[in-house]
Amino acid sequence: MSFVDEFKKLSRSELQISLYSTTKQDVEQALISPEGSLSSLLALLSPAAEPYLEQMAQRSVALTRQRFGASLGMYIPLYLSNLCANECDYCGFTMSNKIKRKTLSEKELLKELSLVKNMGYDSILLVSGEHETKVGMDYFKQMLPLIKQQFSHVAMEVQPLEQADYQSLIEDGLDAVMLYQETYNPVTYANHHTRGKKKDFRYRLESPERVAKAGVDKIGLGVLLGLDDWRLDALLMGHHLAYLEKHYWRSRYSISLPRLRPCTGGVPPKVELTDKGLVQMICAFRLFNQQLEISLSTRESPALRDNLFALGVTNVSAGSSTQPGGYDEPNSQLDQFEISDERTPMEVATAMSVRGLNPVWKDWEMGWK
C-alpha cells in the first residue's frame, strides 16, 4: 500500500462538489475542532469560509506563536544548475527554452557558498533542474560534503531519487528534501509535463515515501498554485500530508504554497489565486496541523510577505537568486522565474523585528556527528 492506492480511492468530483457546497454551518463546525480533520480542512478551504477569515487568522497567529514562538527560520536557495531533461511549460528551465545553461563547478560553488555565508545564512536549499546524467548522484555526492562543511542545515529540491540514493546523501549531510507534486490533477499534470521523467505522475506521487523510508529528517510538499483549482489541489495535498504523517511519523513535514510566476516561455494561471485566497490557505493548514512548517518564498511582494510573517509561516527566504551562479554574477537569462521581493536579507530581517518576530539564521545541527 502507498498513497497512490489511497489517492485512487478519492473522487475528485465528489471532493470538488463538497468544497463548493459547504455551508457556513459546516465551517462553524470545522472551527470547533479542526486539528487533524480532513473534513474540517475541506470546510476551511471552501468559499464558505471566506467570511470567517479574520477569526481563522487570529487563531492561526495564536497557534503559530504557541508552537513556534516568535521565531522565523531564515533560509536561502542556491541553484546548482539550470540543465533540465523535462518539458514543463510553466518553468524557465524547461528543456526547449533557448536559454543559457550552466552547472556550477566546484570553484563556482565555493564562491557562491562564501557569498551566501556572508549574508548570515546557515540554512541552505539546493535547487537544480532535473537532469540525471549531468546533475545526478555523482554530482550531488561531489558537492554535498563541501556544502555541509559550511552549513548546519542542508535541504535539496532536485529530481526525485531512489531510496538508496537518499540514504547515501544522508551520510553526506542531507537534512531535508523538498519534493513538490505541482498539481494533484493527473490530467492537468499531463498537459503541463509533456517530456522527460517528470511526465510520470505516479512516480512523483510516490517519491515522498521513498524519502521517508530513507530516514530524511524533514520532507516538504507543495503545489504550484495556478495550474489548477487551488482549493482542490490544497485539499489533496492535505490528504497526502495526513497519510505521510500517519505512516512515516519519524519525519517532520513542511509545505510550500508558491503562486505561478512569470518566466521565459511561461504560461498564465488557469485559476487566479488572490492574496485573500493565499491567506485562507495558510490559516486553514495551520488550524489543521499545528506542528506543520510553512515556507514563504520571494515569489510574493514585500508588503504581502510582511503581513504574512506573523500569520502562520515558519520559514522565510530572502535575498534569493533563481539562477546558477546568481549571487556572484547575476544574469536574468538564467532565471527559473521572476522574483517579487528583492529586498536584502537584513532588510527582511528588520521588517520581521519591527513586528516583534525573531529571524533565526541557525536553527539546529546534529550534535552527534
SVG drawing of the C-alpha trace seen along z (x, -y; Angstrom):
<svg xmlns="http://www.w3.org/2000/svg" viewBox="-25 -48 63 50">
<polyline fill="none" stroke="black" stroke-width="0.4" points="0.0,0.0 1.1,-3.5 -0.5,-6.9 -1.1,-6.1 -3.6,-3.5 -5.3,-6.0 -5.3,-8.6 -7.1,-6.3 -10.0,-5.9 -10.5,-9.7 -13.1,-11.1 -12.1,-14.5 -15.6,-15.3 -17.1,-14.5 -14.5,-16.5 -15.0,-19.4 -18.7,-19.3 -18.2,-19.2 -15.8,-22.1 -18.2,-24.3 -21.4,-23.2 -20.0,-23.7 -22.3,-25.9 -21.5,-28.4 -22.7,-25.8 -20.1,-23.4 -17.4,-26.0 -18.5,-26.8 -18.5,-23.1 -15.0,-22.8 -13.7,-25.7 -14.7,-23.8 -12.0,-21.1 -10.1,-21.4 -6.8,-19.7 -6.2,-16.5 -9.6,-16.6 -9.6,-16.4 -13.3,-17.2 -12.5,-20.4 -9.7,-21.2 -12.1,-20.9 -14.6,-23.3 -11.8,-25.8 -10.6,-25.8 -14.0,-26.3 -15.5,-29.6 -17.9,-29.4 -15.0,-30.0 -14.1,-33.4 -16.4,-35.4 -14.6,-33.6 -11.1,-34.6 -10.5,-37.1 -11.4,-34.5 -9.2,-31.9 -6.3,-34.4 -6.4,-35.2 -6.4,-31.5 -3.6,-30.9 -1.4,-33.6 -2.1,-32.2 -1.3,-28.6 1.8,-29.5 3.2,-31.6 2.2,-28.8 4.1,-26.1 7.0,-28.1 7.2,-31.2 8.2,-34.4 10.9,-32.7 11.0,-32.6 13.7,-30.4 15.7,-32.1 16.9,-30.1 18.2,-30.8 18.0,-28.8 21.3,-28.1 20.8,-27.0 23.3,-24.4 22.2,-24.1 19.5,-25.0 20.1,-22.0 16.8,-20.0 15.7,-17.0 12.0,-17.7 9.4,-19.7 7.4,-21.7 5.7,-24.7 5.5,-26.8 9.2,-26.7 12.0,-28.8 14.3,-25.8 12.2,-23.7 14.4,-21.9 13.0,-23.6 13.7,-27.1 16.6,-28.7 18.4,-30.0 22.0,-29.8 22.6,-26.6 25.0,-26.4 26.1,-23.9 28.3,-25.2 31.8,-23.8 33.4,-23.2 35.2,-26.5 32.0,-28.4 30.0,-26.6 32.5,-27.6 32.3,-31.2 28.5,-31.1 28.7,-29.4 31.0,-32.1 28.7,-34.9 25.7,-33.3 27.5,-32.6 28.5,-36.3 24.8,-37.2 24.4,-35.4 22.8,-32.2 23.3,-28.8 20.4,-27.1 20.5,-26.5 18.2,-24.9 20.0,-23.4 17.9,-23.6 18.6,-22.2 16.8,-21.4 16.2,-17.7 19.0,-16.2 20.0,-12.8 23.1,-12.3 24.9,-15.6 23.4,-16.8 22.7,-13.5 24.0,-11.4 27.7,-11.7 27.4,-15.5 25.5,-15.6 27.9,-13.2 30.8,-15.5 29.2,-18.8 27.2,-18.0 30.1,-17.3 31.6,-20.7 28.3,-22.4 27.8,-20.6 31.2,-21.8 29.8,-25.3 26.1,-25.0 24.4,-23.2 21.1,-22.6 21.1,-21.5 17.9,-20.8 17.6,-19.7 14.9,-20.4 16.1,-18.3 14.7,-15.4 13.1,-12.5 15.7,-9.9 15.6,-6.3 15.5,-5.3 19.1,-4.1 20.2,-7.5 18.6,-9.4 20.2,-7.2 23.6,-7.8 23.1,-11.6 22.0,-11.5 25.5,-10.1 26.9,-13.3 24.8,-15.6 21.4,-15.9 18.8,-17.1 15.6,-17.8 14.1,-17.2 11.5,-19.4 9.5,-17.5 6.5,-19.2 3.7,-17.5 2.9,-20.7 -0.8,-19.6 -2.8,-16.7 -4.9,-16.7 -3.5,-13.9 -5.0,-15.4 -3.6,-18.9 -0.3,-17.4 -0.1,-15.6 -0.9,-18.8 2.0,-20.6 4.6,-17.8 5.0,-16.6 8.5,-15.2 11.1,-13.6 10.9,-11.5 8.7,-14.1 5.9,-13.0 5.4,-10.1 2.7,-11.3 2.6,-8.2 6.4,-8.1 6.4,-11.6 3.4,-11.0 5.2,-8.0 8.5,-9.9 7.9,-11.4 7.5,-7.9 11.0,-6.9 12.3,-10.0 10.6,-9.0 11.7,-5.3 15.3,-6.6 15.0,-8.4 15.3,-12.0 14.5,-14.3 12.2,-16.8 10.0,-16.4 8.4,-19.3 5.3,-19.0 3.9,-21.7 1.6,-22.6 2.2,-25.3 -0.9,-27.5 -2.5,-28.5 -2.0,-25.3 -5.5,-24.0 -8.2,-24.6 -6.1,-25.8 -8.7,-24.8 -8.9,-21.2 -5.1,-20.9 -4.6,-22.2 -7.1,-19.7 -5.5,-16.8 -2.1,-17.9 -3.7,-17.8 -4.7,-14.2 -1.1,-13.4 0.3,-15.1 -2.1,-13.2 -1.1,-9.9 2.6,-10.6 2.4,-11.7 0.4,-8.6 2.7,-6.1 6.1,-7.9 5.8,-9.8 9.6,-9.9 10.0,-12.6 8.9,-16.3 6.9,-17.9 6.6,-21.2 4.5,-22.7 5.2,-25.4 2.5,-27.5 4.1,-29.1 2.0,-31.0 2.7,-30.7 5.2,-33.4 6.3,-34.8 9.2,-33.1 10.7,-32.6 8.1,-30.9 5.8,-30.5 2.0,-30.0 -0.6,-32.2 -2.5,-30.9 -5.5,-28.7 -7.1,-29.7 -6.1,-33.0 -5.3,-32.9 -5.8,-36.2 -3.9,-37.4 -7.0,-36.7 -7.0,-33.1 -3.4,-32.7 -4.1,-33.9 -7.0,-31.5 -4.8,-28.5 -2.1,-29.4 -4.7,-29.7 -6.6,-26.6 -3.4,-24.5 -2.2,-26.0 -5.6,-25.1 -5.4,-21.6 -1.8,-20.9 -0.3,-22.9 3.2,-21.4 3.4,-21.9 6.2,-24.1 5.0,-26.5 7.5,-28.2 7.2,-31.6 9.4,-32.4 10.3,-35.6 7.6,-35.0 5.4,-37.2 5.5,-41.0 7.3,-42.7 4.1,-44.2 2.2,-40.9 5.2,-39.0 5.5,-41.5 1.8,-40.9 2.1,-37.1 5.2,-36.8 3.1,-36.6 0.1,-34.8 1.3,-31.2 4.5,-30.8 7.6,-29.4 10.4,-29.6 11.2,-32.6 13.7,-33.1 15.3,-36.5 17.8,-37.9 17.2,-35.0 18.5,-34.3 16.8,-31.7 19.8,-31.1 23.0,-29.1 25.9,-31.5 23.4,-34.3 24.9,-35.5 28.3,-36.1 27.3,-37.1 23.5,-37.8 22.2,-37.0 18.5,-37.2 18.8,-34.9 19.4,-32.1 16.4,-32.7 13.9,-30.0 11.2,-32.6 10.9,-36.2 11.3,-37.2 8.9,-39.7 10.6,-40.6 14.1,-41.8 15.0,-43.1 18.3,-42.1 18.2,-39.5 18.9,-42.2 16.1,-44.4 13.7,-41.4 15.0,-40.6 14.5,-44.2 10.9,-44.0 10.4,-40.9 11.9,-42.5 9.7,-45.6 6.7,-43.2 8.1,-41.6 9.4,-38.5 12.9,-36.9 14.7,-35.9 16.7,-32.7 19.7,-32.2 20.8,-28.9 18.1,-26.6 19.8,-23.4 22.5,-21.0 23.2,-17.3 25.2,-17.3 26.2,-13.7 28.0,-14.0"/>
</svg>
